[in-house]
Amino acid sequence: MIDSVPLLPHGAGWHRSDALLDYRDVIDYPRLQELREEVRPAFSLKTWESVAKAMGALHNREELFPSEEDRLLRFNHRRVQIGAKQTIASTSRIALEELILGLRPWRKGPFELFGIEIDAEWQSDRKWSRVFPHLEPLQNKVIGDIGCGNGYYLMRLLEHGPKLALGLDPSQHFYFQFELLQTFARQPQVQYEPIGIEAMNVFPEFFDVLLCMGVLYHHRNPMACLLGLKDSLKKGGQLLIECQSIPGDEPIALFPPGRYAKMRNVYFVPTAPCLEAWIKKAGFVDIQRCSDVAVSCEEQRRTDFSPNESLADFLDPEDSSLTVEGHPAPRRVIITARKP
Ligand SMILES: C[S@@+](CC[C@H](N)C(=O)[O-])C[C@H]1O[C@@H](n2cnc3c(N)ncnc32)[C@H](O)[C@@H]1O
């Protein structure tokens, strides 16, 4: 039995005991172990070898590992800050900067690691400021973030004293970014499993609060996703969905035959009323639309840490209400609901 995470090669990352072992009587722990074993080979691929080696090398640098009392994890309203700038020697700084750059693109952030700012493509603090006011009190709750990216929101949840903040996301790339952050943050109540929303049945009636942001339009079957989320919420638990949407009052969804905003993996882009109808049909109650905004090129933009194309390149240069393919430009809608 594996009782330690992460799935990184030995010596890289922060090896700690498995936070989900404490819950083995209420989750399908054997199935979780099978899923971990299924993804394990992908983590020893050549692509990740040099990253794992560089992460392992940082372990010899004592100044990067202050005592527990001195360990710094702070939140100003924008950044998640880990480690103090003054504690880091210049050689370590260079090694860490290289590692951070080697893990580009950073899509979600911003973070600050020992004073090194990671200015990600998304200013995710803006989404957080739209989301957080609509969440119920998080103290001592079991919270899931499904499609958690590199864990920016998992770290933001930490500010509010959850019992467990569990992220699920199948991306190896984001998993490595998260593990780099956890190498220094060392927060045992935050856990990331590199598995997808299809595995919600591992966690029956487990979560008090579930966030699922930016995922439904990437999935072929959004109704199956919502039903899976419902099954893994406790009765009375809160769901928060954040989703790309198109403008409109009709309960309809765009199904782009080709790309949408240059993305290949977009299936259904609903209007806000359509998303509400999906959530209602999945059996949720108390459905509230909390926010519905156009995405701005300040919130999602190209940076040194994410140097590829970004929103400005995805919109029609003549008419920013359209994507380059001529579809309605994306909006972002937030809906909360409750499992009866
Ligand atoms: C648009 S990003 C949203 C990230 C973050 N939740 C946010 O709102 O900023 C979509 C995320 O969904 C993840 N994803 C892709 N397929 C998934 C699946 N089957 N289950 C869960 N997450 C998935 C991607 O790896 C990516 O991190």
The ligand as a Gaussian input file, in Angstrom:
#p B3LYP/6-31G(d) Opt

LIG

0 1
 C       -9.711000      26.387000     -18.109000
 S       -8.763000      25.459000     -16.957000
 C       -9.521000      25.983000     -15.429000
 C       -8.564000      25.921000     -14.268000
 C       -9.125000      26.499000     -12.948000
 N      -10.179000      25.656000     -12.420000
 C       -9.624000      27.895000     -13.119000
 O      -10.834000      28.108000     -13.085000
 O       -8.815000      28.811000     -13.296000
 C       -9.406000      23.834000     -17.163000
 C       -8.750000      22.825000     -16.261000
 O       -9.463000      21.588000     -16.359000
 C       -8.518000      20.549000     -16.359000
 N       -9.151000      19.351000     -16.936000
 C       -9.105000      18.875000     -18.198000
 N       -9.809000      17.727000     -18.299000
 C      -10.308000      17.477000     -17.058000
 C      -11.083000      16.427000     -16.505000
 N      -11.502000      15.421000     -17.244000
 N      -11.394000      16.488000     -15.198000
 C      -10.979000      17.520000     -14.422000
 N      -10.226000      18.525000     -14.896000
 C       -9.891000      18.510000     -16.185000
 C       -7.361000      21.100000     -17.157000
 O       -6.154000      20.381000     -16.917000
 C       -7.317000      22.520000     -16.641000
 O       -6.498000      22.647000     -15.503000

